[in-house]
Amino acid sequence: MAAPTPGKKFFGPKPSSVTSFAFFAVISVLLMVVDHQMRMMEPVRSGLSVVSNAAYNTLNAPVRLAEEATDRLRSKSSMIKENERLQEELARNKVLISRLTTLDEENRILKQMLVQKKTLPVRSEMFSVRRVLSDGFTQRFQIDGGSNDGLEVGMPVVSDQGLAGQLMHVAPRASQIQLIQDKNQEVPVLFVDSGVRGIVHGTGDDTRLQTRDLPYTDKIKVGEKVVTSGLDGIYPKGIPVGTVISAVPGETGAYVEVTVEAPKGIGKQDAVLVLMVDPNVKPLPSMDAEEESGDGQTRRRAPRE
């Protein structure tokens, strides 16, 4: 074919747009049919898919990491706030439990004190414990009752557990209690099961009392209850003093050393009963003039200052 001569117009046939569109449409359909039948473009599509996914993940990674970091920060902040709230709630609950426990203990003590009050053979009045006055040599407590309330030196004091001590100093509006565990205290007692009478004295130990010059007997057993005998005229008979925890013969065998677990101290409670007895009651006859009791034990009274 000869190239068109410059300067001359070419008057050959030109394809129309409809013909071109129809031609490419047929080609496309044929390619799709062939691809569907022979999967010729599958490797190409797979490759393009891998490349596009990798590109997408690479481009989307910073956004995803930022979103994850934001979510974690929000979650951590929320957890910190929740933890603080729970800690505050736990602290409030602990305070509430402590108050309820204290109120429950006070209620129990007051109920027991009312029971004691009904069973005591003499009139008693309830007073609150103010503070501990123990100095290492004596065990004392201060109560909010004094001579204005009819209290006198020597009056017995009872706790919810039993005999607590005796008033040793009385002011118009306050008094001091000396515990029976104090070394300067002695109490005439009766061993309930064996019927043996004797005297126990404080040892300075908050929990123990010891017999003094008790003639040997094998009647006293561990676990036996001990109460006041009432022989000194100060402590009414039958007030709980403690429980026998040991009974051991002395070195010579003439005496028996009995250890009594005393009632718990009154330092942790808020109320005591003061027995309104006459502390100036006449003492019983002296030991020399006292007859021997049926159990073979000499009745004796605690010395009073």
Salt bridges, closest charged atoms under 4 A:
ASP35 OD2 - ARG45 NH1 2.99
GLU42 OE1 - ARG45 NH2 2.92
GLU82 OE2 - ARG85 NH2 2.62
GLU89 OE1 - ARG85 NH1 3.15
GLU105 OE2 - ARG108 NH2 2.75
GLU125 OE2 - ARG123 NH1 2.81
ASP135 OD2 - ARG140 NH2 3.61
ASP160 OD2 - ARG108 NH2 3.34
GLU186 OE2 - ARG212 NE 2.44
ASP232 OD2 - ARG304 NH2 2.64
GLU290 OE2 - ARG299 NH2 2.92
